Amino acid sequence: MTFLQVVWTDEVTGRPGYLVIDRLGRGVSSGGLRMRAGVTLDEVADLARGMSRKEALAYEPGLNYQPLGGAKGGIDCDPTSPDATGMLERYVAAMKPLLRDYWATGEDLGLRQEAIEAACRKAGMRTTIDAVLPLLDDPDAALARLDEAFAVRVGDISLGDLAGGCGVAEAALTALPDGRTAVIQGFGSMGGSTARFLADAGVRIVGISDAHGLIANPTGLDVEELLRSRDPYGRIDRARLRPEDMTLPGDAWLDLDCDILIPAAVSYSVGVAEAARVRARVVVEAANVPVTPQAEDLLRARGVVVVPDVVANSATNSWWWWTLFGDIPAEADAAFAKIRSWMRRVVGEILAGADATGRSPRAVAYELSERNL
Ligand SMILES: NC(=O)c1ccc[n+]([C@@H]2O[C@H](COP(=O)([O-])OP(=O)(O)OC[C@H]3O[C@@H](n4cnc5c(N)ncnc54)[C@H](O)[C@@H]3O)[C@@H](O)[C@H]2O)c1
């Protein structure tokens, strides 16, 4: 049963926005805000349910951070459109009472953290997570620690963006320790940082797609150069490719030979038709809900392991809360160590449970999250 669903209509563009609070935990909920032309209430509700599970899976006795409920927001607008900033500001102003008391949010597909923060400040809020501040003993110190953590940059990428990719890469390496090659759909916060961590671990990245198409090279792409050539929307400047890099239609990401396939862009990108084309041994869901349930059944029948989103992409969310609640300091090494050990333990437990019972990793993950709830 869903706690709350809100449908909002922008008075200027006439376009809708949504908020779904799936459930409260400790009186509040956590979940990002996405901007995508065509986003639907069902999609946002699906994502909010996933956030509740993600929060519950993060439960560890003894930590200061104890799980919150799950929520998600969605604004129906192309993030590159001239309407985007105004619509974000009007949406945030309209949701202010809920943001203040019930919903702590952050960046998701199509929106940068800085843009949401600016809109919240304009609406008279202190942060995008004002709702959780009453849970803290010393909110000022906690916010200062979070600001400090966000200001940490490694190789010109902020720790806030790196946390998620560190987790996705660790999930992939736990599921397939001998994985040699990977293809990634999406090169924004999640896809970009996942590519870096996998490449650093010695995995050859043979394909990366963005909204404009696929870039492929069977001998391996130069991930750091591609990261430098990204724009704020995660689009790669084709002029900076090497002569040996190939450009292909975006859809071709499924057909490349690789061990690890990582959807890190839109939801529902792998349906039944797409599942039949997957050649990888492991699919790691960096995006939220990228593989449909029917496609997942097909992949399982073919022996392809799908590491579910509620685990694989959960590190950004957990890192925020571990940092805010003081379980880890505002340092990159401490953050990566915590993310890696947590991810290794939980993915290991889920895959072992799946092996032992013959159920899917997702079914085992959902059961674990129910148990924690
Ligand atoms: N950012 C986070 O903290 C976070 C955390 C957990 C999960 N996620 C999920 O990860 C996914 C990506 O989020 P993000 O924050 O990295 O987004 P982003 O906006 O930073 O990047 C999205 C990337 O996908 C590309 N893209 C868009 N449409 C595409 C398409 N049809 N085909 C191929 N590429 C396409 C864009 O060009 C860009 O490279 C979303 O599903 C989001 O819900 C994000």
The ligand as an ORCA input file, in Angstrom:
! r2SCAN-3c Opt
* xyz 0 1
  N      22.683      9.413     -9.860
  C      22.420      8.631     -8.871
  O      22.812      8.916     -7.748
  C      21.671      7.342     -9.072
  C      21.608      6.438     -8.004
  C      20.948      5.220     -8.189
  C      20.387      4.942     -9.418
  N      20.452      5.845    -10.428
  C      19.846      5.476    -11.712
  O      20.857      5.399    -12.695
  C      20.306      5.784    -13.966
  C      21.144      6.901    -14.541
  O      21.125      7.994    -13.639
  P      22.247      9.120    -13.681
  O      22.060      9.925    -12.458
  O      23.541      8.529    -14.025
  O      21.717      9.971    -14.912
  P      22.494     11.105    -15.744
  O      21.444     12.028    -16.202
  O      23.649     11.620    -14.973
  O      23.084     10.296    -16.994
  C      22.247      9.594    -17.870
  C      23.102      9.074    -19.011
  O      22.286      8.251    -19.850
  C      22.376      8.726    -21.196
  N      21.132      8.411    -21.864
  C      19.928      9.010    -21.749
  N      19.021      8.372    -22.518
  C      19.684      7.337    -23.098
  C      19.305      6.302    -23.985
  N      18.062      6.207    -24.425
  N      20.249      5.425    -24.377
  C      21.518      5.500    -23.931
  N      21.923      6.445    -23.074
  C      21.017      7.348    -22.674
  C      22.687     10.200    -21.073
  O      23.275     10.716    -22.270
  C      23.692     10.154    -19.918
  O      24.947      9.724    -20.388
  C      18.853      6.149    -13.701
  O      18.042      5.030    -13.950
  C      18.834      6.479    -12.224
  O      17.569      6.264    -11.653
  C      21.101      7.036    -10.293
*
